Amino acid sequence: MARSENAVAPQRSCIACRACKDKNLLLRFVLSPEMEVLPDPELRLPGRGAYTCMSTACLAKAVDQRQFKRAFKQDVTVMSSEAMVSHVRQQLADRVSGLIGLANKAGKIVGGGSMVSDALRSKHKPGLVLLASDVSPAIGEKIIILASVKHVPLQRVLTKADFGSILGKAPRSAISITAGGFVVPLRTAIERYVNFLGEV
């Protein structure tokens, strides 16, 4: 039987604030064989999961109030709230960097403020523009306005040095991604990252 288009996505509750949301909007955690709490942001690890909101505040609260022990109904090993937040932040950032790297290897990336501006003006507009968080106001405003006029989605994420490192080049103020298969997973990964940091 075909699944109804109106079927509700699986729901889970945050162990910190108790909010019930689609599980794809939450952070999942599982237990290792050594009973250590491990983040599973890609929802790939086996075993029973516990969830928190995509939020540093909820994650820290869950750790500090020992909610993972309650959720898994046994003694567990959990790193400090500060360490756990840092660990998840890095995992989410690595996911963004990894997707940009894959798009670059596939020849789907244009890097640099002037080249991104040219891409936005071209006949074949990019599917997504990423602006470094530390871009200069002059360059940033120019690209933001141009992307808006051309109706190309734009998101701020990472730094100029991050972009340069991923592309194996000097720092880049902005990069654009060719319309196609990399755009949707990149936007999803970036939204999860900035939501976790509270930068929305």
C-alpha positions in Angstrom: 0.0 0.0 0.0 1.4 3.4 -0.9 2.1 5.7 1.9 -0.3 8.6 2.3 1.1 12.0 1.2 -0.3 13.4 4.4 1.4 10.8 6.6 2.9 12.3 9.7 6.7 12.0 10.1 7.9 9.9 13.1 7.8 12.1 16.2 10.2 12.1 19.2 10.4 14.1 22.4 13.3 16.2 23.5 14.6 14.7 26.8 15.4 18.2 28.1 12.4 20.4 27.3 9.9 17.6 26.4 8.9 19.3 23.1 7.6 16.8 20.5 8.9 17.2 17.0 9.7 15.3 13.8 12.7 13.2 14.7 14.6 14.6 11.7 14.5 18.0 13.4 16.1 16.7 16.6 19.5 15.5 17.6 19.8 11.7 18.2 22.0 10.0 20.7 22.8 6.3 21.1 24.8 4.2 23.5 28.1 2.6 22.5 28.9 -1.0 23.7 30.7 0.7 26.6 27.5 2.5 27.6 28.9 5.9 26.5 26.4 8.4 25.1 27.3 9.2 21.5 25.8 11.8 19.2 24.3 10.5 16.0 23.4 13.6 13.9 23.1 11.6 10.7 20.6 9.1 12.3 22.8 6.2 11.1 24.0 4.4 14.3 22.2 1.3 15.5 20.4 1.0 18.7 17.7 2.8 20.7 18.0 6.5 20.6 17.4 9.5 22.8 16.7 12.9 21.4 17.2 16.6 22.2 16.2 19.7 20.3 18.7 21.0 17.8 19.9 23.4 20.4 23.0 23.9 22.5 20.7 24.9 25.5 18.6 21.7 25.4 21.7 19.6 24.9 23.5 21.2 27.9 20.4 20.9 30.0 20.0 17.2 29.1 23.6 16.5 30.2 23.6 18.7 33.4 20.3 17.2 34.6 21.3 13.6 33.8 18.5 13.1 31.5 20.4 10.5 29.3 20.5 8.1 32.3 16.8 8.5 32.6 16.1 8.1 28.9 18.2 5.0 28.5 17.1 3.6 31.9 20.6 2.7 33.0 23.9 4.2 34.1 25.7 5.8 31.2 28.9 7.7 30.6 28.4 11.2 29.4 31.0 13.8 28.7 30.5 17.3 30.3 27.9 19.5 28.8 30.6 21.9 27.5 32.5 19.0 25.8 29.3 17.5 24.4 28.2 20.8 22.9 31.6 21.3 21.4 31.7 17.8 20.0 28.3 18.1 18.3 29.1 21.5 17.0 32.2 20.1 15.3 30.3 17.1 13.9 27.7 19.4 12.3 30.3 21.7 11.0 32.2 18.7 9.5 29.1 17.6 7.7 28.8 21.0 6.0 32.5 21.0 5.2 32.3 17.5 3.8 29.4 18.3 1.5 31.2 21.4 0.2 34.3 19.3 -0.4 32.3 16.7 -2.3 30.7 19.4 -4.4 34.1 20.9 -5.1 35.5 17.5 -6.3 32.5 17.2 -8.6 33.3 20.5 -10.1 30.2 22.2 -8.8 31.8 25.0 -6.8 32.8 28.5 -7.7 34.9 30.3 -5.1 35.7 34.0 -4.5 33.5 37.1 -4.2 34.0 38.3 -7.8 33.6 34.9 -9.3 30.4 34.3 -7.3 29.1 37.7 -8.4 29.8 36.7 -12.0 28.0 33.4 -11.5 25.0 35.1 -10.2 24.9 37.4 -13.2 25.3 34.5 -15.7 22.6 32.7 -17.6 23.0 29.6 -15.5 22.5 30.8 -12.0 23.9 28.8 -9.1 21.5 26.9 -6.9 23.0 28.2 -3.6 25.4 30.9 -2.4 27.4 30.6 0.8 28.8 33.7 2.4 31.5 33.5 5.0 30.6 34.7 8.4 33.6 37.1 8.5 33.2 38.5 5.0 33.8 42.3 4.7 30.6 44.4 4.8 31.2 45.8 1.4 31.6 42.4 -0.3 28.9 40.8 1.7 26.3 43.4 1.0 27.0 43.3 -2.7 26.6 39.5 -2.9 23.5 39.5 -0.7 21.7 42.1 -2.9 22.7 40.3 -6.1 21.5 36.9 -4.8 18.2 38.5 -3.7 17.7 40.1 -7.1 18.5 36.9 -8.9 16.3 34.8 -6.4 19.2 32.5 -5.4 19.1 31.3 -1.8 22.0 32.5 0.3 23.2 31.3 3.7 26.0 32.5 6.0 28.2 29.7 7.4 31.9 29.0 8.3 34.7 31.5 7.7 36.8 32.7 4.8 39.7 30.5 6.0 37.3 27.5 6.2 36.2 28.0 2.6 39.8 28.3 1.5 40.9 25.2 3.4 38.0 23.1 2.0 38.8 24.2 -1.6 42.6 23.9 -1.1 43.1 27.6 -1.9 43.5 31.0 -0.2 40.6 32.2 1.9 37.4 32.9 0.0 34.7 35.4 1.0 31.9 33.4 -0.8 31.3 30.3 -2.8 28.5 29.2 -5.0 27.1 25.7 -5.7 25.8 24.7 -9.1 22.1 23.9 -9.1 21.5 20.2 -8.7 22.0 17.4 -6.3 24.3 19.0 -3.7 22.0 22.0 -2.9 19.3 20.3 -0.9 21.6 18.3 1.4 23.9 21.3 1.9 21.0 23.6 2.9 19.7 20.9 5.3 23.1 20.5 6.9 23.7 24.2 7.2 20.2 24.8 8.7 20.9 22.1 11.3 24.3 23.7 12.1 23.0 27.3 12.5 19.9 26.1 14.4 22.2 24.3 16.9 24.2 27.4 17.4 21.1 29.6 17.7 22.2 31.7 14.7 18.7 32.1 13.2 
